[in-house]
Amino acid sequence: MLAQATLDIQAFLDERRFSSYQWLVFALCFTIVLLDGFDTAAIGYLAPSLVAEWGISKPQLAPVLSAALIGLTCGSLTSGPLADRFGRKRPLTLAVLVFALASLGAWHAASLSELTAWRFVTGIGLGAAMPNAVTLMSEYCPASRRATLTNAMFCGFPLGAALGGFLAAWMIPQWGWRSVLLAGGVVPLALSGALLLWLPESVRFMVARAWPGERVRAVLERIGEVTAESFILAEQRPASSRVAGASVVLSREFRFGSAMLWLTYFMGLVIFYSMVNWMPVLFKEAGLGPREASVVSALFSLGGVGAVVFGWLMDRYNGDRIVATGFALTAVAVFAIGHVAGSIGMLVVAVLVAGTLMNTAQSSLPALAADFYPTAGRATGIAWMLGIGRLGGIAGSFIVAQLIAVQLSFSAILTFLAVPGLLAAAFLMLKQSAQRK
């Protein structure tokens, strides 16, 4: 075979089967996101045990329950620029190590304030890990399967959160609440060692930053035969070679799309956290019994695996329109919840449909962001969307509290919560419209 003078990295990935080496990258990133979900949700499962053992009131749990969420925002906002400057592997491995050690620190916590501090540090690691895992995975995918594979990897988060619940229910009665934090520290600690050994640097990042050709070739040869002497990275919307990270995200070409992605993610989390945190209360006020309210509310968190279906559609059609449709349908389903509370059967269907659409659309946004940004700003773009968007979760809880305080009816509150879904859809269509100009 004649040697090629120059090889385009993305064309190389597009022309070959998804190799066992790329599946290894997928497995490692999926495990990171799985553990991210486990550690993010873990504290909620420990709350009843903390109240019983330390003799504290439920309101006193607020700081420890929110500490990781604040840390998540801080970790997301800082990790992206670091990854766009130093590469994906090192910040990602460090992030996993941070939340592993912080979870072990929480395992030894002797007071609520100490546990709160460790949960904040845990959140920093968790917030830094998620966007970098999404970025690295997307940069090893063929263009025709990028959204499908990235969304499939992102499904690890809800699975990890669910796994935390099952493990907590089994472990706490036998070994106490600290055992959950111990597991949440030991496993990612072992994973950080595996990442050092087996996780490659992003080959797209290496080419974009003009790393030596032999280092690029060493990685590509794990995927397929390489005969080129030099490597290039052709992108539809490349950034200037002089800028990276935040400079790309806030540049004239990308700033409007960035703002639309932030607002979309924000609106999605307004709906998600409003529904998750307040549905049991709202359903009881609408006439359901406590058990029925809890069971029906739990259905909303199901359906995240639907992101794989959306990923498949995004790889074949316009991603902005696919996800915008998901948010618009979410708005319709949330509105329907407010008008079918009198029929338990219809309510179950409406909640399940709304939860599936909501989780699917929200879980598809990181893949959409990965496709929007060039390599020089991809990590920052994804991380900032996740970090800024998380403020919507905080806003959602306060918004519903105010709606209840002014004594809006059940149907009126659900109608109000449908509006962010329509706004999210509108923001994505504005982003799409701006890209065509």
C-alpha positions as CSV (number, residue, x, y, z in Angstrom):
1,M,0.0,0.0,0.0
2,L,1.3,3.4,-1.0
3,A,2.0,5.8,1.8
4,Q,-0.3,8.8,2.1
5,A,1.4,12.1,2.6
6,T,-1.3,13.5,4.8
7,L,-4.3,11.9,6.6
8,D,-7.4,13.6,7.8
9,I,-8.2,12.3,11.3
10,Q,-12.0,12.4,11.0
11,A,-12.0,10.8,7.6
12,F,-9.8,8.0,9.1
13,L,-12.4,7.4,11.9
14,D,-15.3,7.6,9.4
15,E,-14.0,5.0,7.0
16,R,-13.4,2.2,9.5
17,R,-15.4,0.0,11.7
18,F,-15.7,1.0,15.3
19,S,-12.7,-0.8,16.6
20,S,-12.1,-2.7,19.9
21,Y,-9.8,0.1,20.9
22,Q,-12.6,2.7,20.5
23,W,-14.9,0.4,22.4
24,L,-12.3,0.5,25.2
25,V,-12.5,4.3,25.2
26,F,-16.3,4.0,25.3
27,A,-16.2,1.5,28.2
28,L,-13.9,3.7,30.3
29,C,-15.9,6.9,29.7
30,F,-19.2,5.0,30.3
31,T,-17.8,3.8,33.7
32,I,-16.8,7.4,34.6
33,V,-20.3,8.7,33.9
34,L,-21.8,5.7,35.7
35,L,-19.8,6.5,38.8
36,D,-20.6,10.2,38.4
37,G,-24.3,9.3,38.6
38,F,-23.7,7.0,41.6
39,D,-21.7,9.6,43.6
40,T,-24.0,12.5,42.7
41,A,-27.1,10.6,44.0
42,A,-25.5,8.8,46.9
43,I,-26.1,11.5,49.5
44,G,-29.8,11.4,49.0
45,Y,-30.0,7.8,49.9
46,L,-27.9,8.4,53.1
47,A,-30.1,11.2,54.4
48,P,-32.4,9.1,56.6
49,S,-29.5,7.4,58.2
50,L,-27.8,10.8,58.9
51,V,-30.9,12.1,60.6
52,A,-31.2,8.9,62.8
53,E,-27.5,8.6,63.7
54,W,-26.5,12.2,64.3
55,G,-29.9,13.4,65.6
56,I,-30.3,16.3,63.2
57,S,-33.4,17.8,61.7
58,K,-34.3,17.5,58.1
59,P,-33.8,21.2,57.4
60,Q,-30.2,20.8,58.7
61,L,-29.5,18.4,55.8
62,A,-30.0,21.2,53.2
63,P,-26.3,22.3,53.1
64,V,-24.9,18.7,52.7
65,L,-27.5,17.9,50.1
66,S,-26.7,21.0,48.0
67,A,-23.0,21.1,48.5
68,A,-22.2,18.7,45.7
69,L,-24.5,20.6,43.3
70,I,-22.6,23.8,44.0
71,G,-19.3,21.9,43.5
72,L,-20.6,20.4,40.2
73,T,-21.1,23.9,38.8
74,C,-17.6,25.0,39.9
75,G,-16.0,21.8,38.5
76,S,-17.8,22.2,35.1
77,L,-16.9,25.8,34.7
78,T,-13.2,25.3,35.4
79,S,-12.5,21.9,33.8
80,G,-13.4,22.8,30.2
81,P,-10.8,25.5,29.6
82,L,-8.2,23.2,31.3
83,A,-9.1,20.4,28.9
84,D,-8.9,22.6,25.9
85,R,-5.4,23.8,26.9
86,F,-3.8,20.6,28.4
87,G,-5.8,17.8,26.7
88,R,-8.7,15.6,27.8
89,K,-6.9,12.8,29.6
90,R,-5.1,14.5,32.4
91,P,-8.0,16.7,33.6
92,L,-10.4,13.7,33.3
93,T,-8.1,11.4,35.3
94,L,-7.5,14.1,37.9
95,A,-11.3,14.7,38.2
96,V,-11.9,11.0,38.9
97,L,-9.1,10.9,41.4
98,V,-10.5,14.0,43.2
99,F,-14.1,12.7,43.6
100,A,-12.6,9.3,44.7
101,L,-10.5,10.8,47.4
102,A,-13.2,13.2,48.5
103,S,-15.7,10.4,48.8
104,L,-13.1,8.6,51.0
105,G,-12.8,11.8,53.0
106,A,-16.6,11.9,53.4
107,W,-16.4,8.2,54.6
108,H,-14.4,9.4,57.6
109,A,-16.4,12.6,58.3
110,A,-17.2,13.0,62.0
111,S,-19.7,15.9,61.7
112,L,-22.2,17.4,59.4
113,S,-20.0,20.4,58.5
114,E,-17.1,18.1,57.7
115,L,-19.3,15.9,55.5
116,T,-20.6,19.0,53.7
117,A,-17.1,20.2,52.9
118,W,-16.2,16.8,51.5
119,R,-19.3,16.7,49.4
120,F,-18.5,20.1,47.9
121,V,-15.0,18.7,46.9
122,T,-16.7,15.6,45.6
123,G,-18.9,17.8,43.4
124,I,-16.0,19.6,41.9
125,G,-14.5,16.3,40.8
126,L,-17.9,15.1,39.5
127,G,-18.5,18.3,37.6
128,A,-15.1,18.2,36.0
129,A,-15.4,14.5,35.0
130,M,-18.7,14.5,33.1
131,P,-18.0,17.1,30.3
132,N,-14.5,15.8,29.7
133,A,-15.8,12.2,29.3
134,V,-18.4,13.4,26.8
135,T,-15.8,15.4,24.9
136,L,-13.2,12.6,24.7
137,M,-15.8,10.0,23.7
138,S,-17.2,12.3,20.9
139,E,-13.7,12.8,19.5
140,Y,-13.2,9.1,18.9
141,C,-16.5,8.6,17.1
142,P,-17.2,8.4,13.4
143,A,-19.3,11.4,12.4
144,S,-22.2,9.1,11.3
145,R,-22.5,7.6,14.8
146,R,-21.3,10.4,17.1
147,A,-24.6,11.3,18.6
148,T,-25.7,7.7,19.1
149,L,-22.5,6.6,20.8
150,T,-22.2,9.8,22.9
151,N,-25.8,9.5,24.1
152,A,-25.4,5.8,24.8
153,M,-22.4,6.7,27.0
154,F,-24.4,9.4,28.8
155,C,-27.0,6.8,29.8
156,G,-24.5,5.7,32.4
157,F,-25.5,8.7,34.6
158,P,-29.1,7.7,35.3
159,L,-28.1,4.0,35.5
160,G,-25.4,5.0,38.1
161,A,-28.0,7.0,40.1
162,A,-30.4,4.0,40.1
163,L,-27.5,1.6,41.0
164,G,-26.8,3.8,44.0
165,G,-30.3,3.3,45.2
166,F,-30.2,-0.5,44.9
167,L,-26.8,-0.7,46.5
168,A,-27.7,1.7,49.3
169,A,-30.8,-0.4,50.1
170,W,-28.6,-3.5,50.4
171,M,-25.5,-2.1,52.0
172,I,-26.8,0.3,54.7
173,P,-28.7,-2.3,56.7
174,Q,-25.6,-4.5,56.8
175,W,-22.7,-2.1,57.1
176,G,-24.1,1.4,57.7
177,W,-24.3,4.5,55.6
178,R,-20.5,5.0,55.5
179,S,-20.2,1.8,53.4
180,V,-21.8,3.6,50.4
181,L,-19.3,6.4,50.5
182,L,-16.5,3.9,50.9
183,A,-17.7,2.1,47.7
184,G,-18.0,5.5,46.0
185,G,-14.4,6.2,46.8
186,V,-12.6,2.8,46.2
187,V,-14.1,2.0,42.8
188,P,-13.2,5.4,41.2
189,L,-9.8,5.3,42.8
190,A,-9.2,2.0,41.0
191,L,-10.7,3.5,37.8
192,S,-8.2,6.4,37.9
193,G,-5.4,3.9,37.8
194,A,-7.0,2.2,34.8
195,L,-7.4,5.6,33.1
196,L,-3.7,6.3,33.5
197,L,-2.8,3.0,31.9
198,W,-5.4,2.6,29.1
199,L,-7.2,5.8,28.3
200,P,-5.6,7.6,25.3
201,E,-5.5,11.3,24.8
202,S,-8.0,12.6,22.2
203,V,-6.4,12.1,18.8
204,R,-8.3,15.2,17.5
205,F,-6.8,17.3,20.3
206,M,-3.3,16.0,19.5
207,V,-3.6,17.0,15.9
208,A,-5.2,20.3,16.6
209,R,-2.4,21.2,19.0
210,A,0.3,19.9,16.6
211,W,1.6,17.1,18.7
212,P,4.5,15.0,17.2
213,G,3.3,12.8,14.3
214,E,4.6,9.6,15.9
215,R,2.4,10.1,19.0
216,V,-0.7,10.5,16.8
217,R,0.3,7.5,14.7
218,A,0.8,5.3,17.8
219,V,-2.9,5.9,18.8
220,L,-4.3,5.6,15.3
221,E,-2.5,2.3,14.7
222,R,-4.6,0.8,17.6
223,I,-7.7,1.6,15.4
224,G,-6.4,0.6,11.9
225,E,-3.5,0.6,9.5
226,V,-1.8,4.0,9.1
227,T,0.4,4.9,6.2
228,A,0.4,8.7,6.4
229,E,3.4,10.8,7.3
230,S,1.5,13.8,8.7
231,F,-2.0,14.4,10.0
232,I,-4.6,17.1,9.6
233,L,-8.0,17.8,11.2
234,A,-10.7,19.1,8.7
235,E,-13.7,20.7,10.5
236,Q,-16.8,22.3,9.2
237,R,-16.5,25.3,11.5
238,P,-12.8,25.4,12.6
239,A,-11.6,27.9,15.1
240,S,-8.7,30.2,14.6
241,S,-5.4,28.5,15.4
242,R,-4.7,31.3,17.8
243,V,-7.6,30.8,20.1
244,A,-8.9,27.9,22.3
245,G,-11.2,27.2,25.1
246,A,-13.3,30.2,26.3
247,S,-12.0,32.3,23.4
248,V,-13.7,29.9,21.0
249,V,-17.0,29.6,23.0
250,L,-17.3,33.4,23.3
251,S,-16.1,34.2,19.8
252,R,-18.3,36.1,17.4
253,E,-19.1,32.9,15.4
254,F,-20.1,30.8,18.4
255,R,-21.3,33.1,21.2
256,F,-25.0,33.2,20.1
257,G,-25.1,29.4,19.7
258,S,-23.4,29.1,23.1
259,A,-26.0,31.3,24.8
260,M,-28.8,29.3,23.2
261,L,-27.3,26.0,24.5
262,W,-26.9,27.5,28.0
263,L,-30.5,28.7,28.0
264,T,-31.8,25.4,26.7
265,Y,-30.0,23.3,29.3
266,F,-31.1,25.8,32.0
267,M,-34.8,25.5,30.9
268,G,-34.6,21.7,30.8
269,L,-33.3,21.5,34.4
270,V,-36.0,24.0,35.5
271,I,-38.5,21.4,34.4
272,F,-36.6,18.4,35.7
273,Y,-35.8,19.5,39.2
274,S,-39.2,21.2,39.6
275,M,-40.9,17.9,38.7
276,V,-38.6,15.6,40.7
277,N,-38.5,17.7,43.8
278,W,-42.2,18.8,43.9
279,M,-44.3,16.2,42.2
280,P,-45.0,14.1,45.4
281,V,-46.2,17.2,47.2
282,L,-48.2,18.4,44.3
283,F,-49.8,15.0,43.7
284,K,-50.8,14.7,47.3
285,E,-52.5,18.2,47.1
286,A,-54.3,17.0,44.0
287,G,-55.9,14.1,45.9
288,L,-53.5,11.2,45.6
289,G,-52.5,9.2,48.6
290,P,-48.9,9.4,49.9
291,R,-47.9,6.0,48.4
292,E,-49.6,6.7,45.0
293,A,-47.9,10.1,44.9
294,S,-44.5,8.6,45.5
295,V,-44.8,5.7,43.0
296,V,-46.2,7.9,40.2
297,S,-43.6,10.6,40.8
298,A,-40.8,8.0,40.5
299,L,-41.9,7.2,36.9
300,F,-40.7,10.6,35.8
301,S,-37.1,9.7,36.3
302,L,-37.3,6.7,33.9
303,G,-36.7,6.9,30.2
304,G,-33.1,8.2,30.0
305,V,-32.2,5.3,27.7
306,G,-34.4,6.9,25.1
307,A,-31.4,9.1,24.4
308,V,-30.0,6.3,22.3
309,V,-33.0,6.6,20.0
310,F,-32.6,10.4,19.8
311,G,-28.9,9.9,19.1
312,W,-29.7,7.6,16.1
313,L,-32.1,10.3,14.8
314,M,-29.6,13.1,15.4
315,D,-27.0,11.2,13.3
316,R,-29.4,11.1,10.4
317,Y,-31.4,14.3,10.6
318,N,-30.9,17.8,12.0
319,G,-29.9,17.5,15.6
320,D,-31.3,20.9,16.7
321,R,-34.7,20.1,15.3
322,I,-34.8,16.6,16.8
323,V,-34.0,17.8,20.3
324,A,-36.3,20.9,19.9
325,T,-39.1,18.5,19.0
326,G,-38.4,16.5,22.2
327,F,-38.6,19.6,24.4
328,A,-41.8,20.8,22.6
329,L,-43.4,17.4,23.2
330,T,-42.2,17.5,26.8
331,A,-44.2,20.8,27.2
332,V,-47.3,19.1,25.9
333,A,-46.9,16.1,28.2
334,V,-46.2,18.3,31.3
335,F,-49.3,20.4,30.5
336,A,-51.3,17.1,30.2
337,I,-50.2,16.0,33.7
338,G,-52.0,19.0,35.1
339,H,-55.3,18.0,33.5
340,V,-55.5,14.2,34.1
341,A,-54.9,14.0,37.8
342,G,-58.5,12.7,38.3
343,S,-57.6,9.5,36.5
344,I,-54.7,7.5,38.0
345,G,-54.3,5.5,34.7
346,M,-54.1,8.6,32.6
347,L,-51.8,10.3,35.1
348,V,-49.3,7.3,35.0
349,V,-49.2,7.5,31.2
350,A,-48.7,11.2,31.2
351,V,-45.9,11.2,33.8
352,L,-44.1,8.3,32.1
353,V,-44.3,10.0,28.7
354,A,-43.3,13.4,30.1
355,G,-40.3,11.8,31.9
356,T,-39.2,9.9,28.9
357,L,-39.3,12.9,26.6
358,M,-37.7,15.2,29.2
359,N,-34.8,12.9,30.1
360,T,-34.2,12.0,26.4
361,A,-34.1,15.6,25.2
362,Q,-31.9,16.8,28.1
363,S,-29.5,13.9,27.8
364,S,-29.1,14.7,24.1
365,L,-27.8,18.2,24.7
366,P,-24.1,17.2,25.4
367,A,-23.9,15.4,22.1
368,L,-25.5,18.4,20.4
369,A,-22.9,20.7,21.9
370,A,-20.1,18.3,21.0
371,D,-21.1,18.5,17.3
372,F,-21.5,22.3,17.5
373,Y,-18.0,23.3,18.8
374,P,-14.7,22.7,17.0
375,T,-12.0,20.7,18.8
376,A,-10.2,23.8,20.1
377,G,-13.3,24.8,22.2
378,R,-15.3,21.6,22.6
379,A,-14.4,20.8,26.2
380,T,-15.1,24.3,27.3
381,G,-18.4,24.5,25.4
382,I,-19.8,21.3,26.8
383,A,-18.6,22.0,30.3
384,W,-19.9,25.6,30.4
385,M,-23.3,24.4,29.1
386,L,-23.5,21.8,31.9
387,G,-22.2,24.2,34.6
388,I,-24.4,27.3,33.7
389,G,-27.4,25.1,32.9
390,R,-27.3,23.6,36.4
391,L,-28.4,26.9,37.8
392,G,-31.8,26.0,36.3
393,G,-32.1,23.2,38.8
394,I,-31.7,25.7,41.6
395,A,-34.2,28.1,40.0
396,G,-36.7,25.3,39.4
397,S,-37.1,24.4,43.1
398,F,-37.6,28.1,44.1
399,I,-40.0,28.8,41.3
400,V,-42.4,26.0,42.3
401,A,-42.2,27.1,46.0
402,Q,-43.3,30.6,45.0
403,L,-46.1,29.2,42.8
404,I,-47.4,27.2,45.8
405,A,-47.1,30.2,48.1
406,V,-49.4,32.3,45.8
407,Q,-51.8,29.3,45.9
408,L,-51.9,28.5,42.2
409,S,-53.9,25.4,41.4
410,F,-52.3,22.1,40.5
411,S,-53.2,22.5,36.8
412,A,-52.0,26.1,36.7
413,I,-48.6,25.1,38.2
414,L,-48.1,22.3,35.6
415,T,-49.2,24.7,32.8
416,F,-46.5,27.2,34.1
417,L,-43.9,24.4,34.1
418,A,-44.7,23.5,30.5
419,V,-43.5,26.9,29.3
420,P,-39.7,26.2,29.8
421,G,-40.1,23.3,27.4
422,L,-41.5,25.6,24.7
423,L,-38.7,28.1,25.4
424,A,-36.0,25.4,25.2
425,A,-37.4,24.3,21.8
426,A,-37.4,27.9,20.7
427,F,-33.8,28.5,21.7
428,L,-32.6,25.5,19.8
429,M,-34.5,26.7,16.7
430,L,-32.9,30.1,17.0
431,K,-29.5,28.5,17.3
432,Q,-30.3,26.5,14.1
433,S,-31.5,29.6,12.3
434,A,-28.4,31.5,13.2
435,Q,-26.1,28.7,12.0
436,R,-27.7,28.8,8.5
437,K,-26.8,32.5,8.0
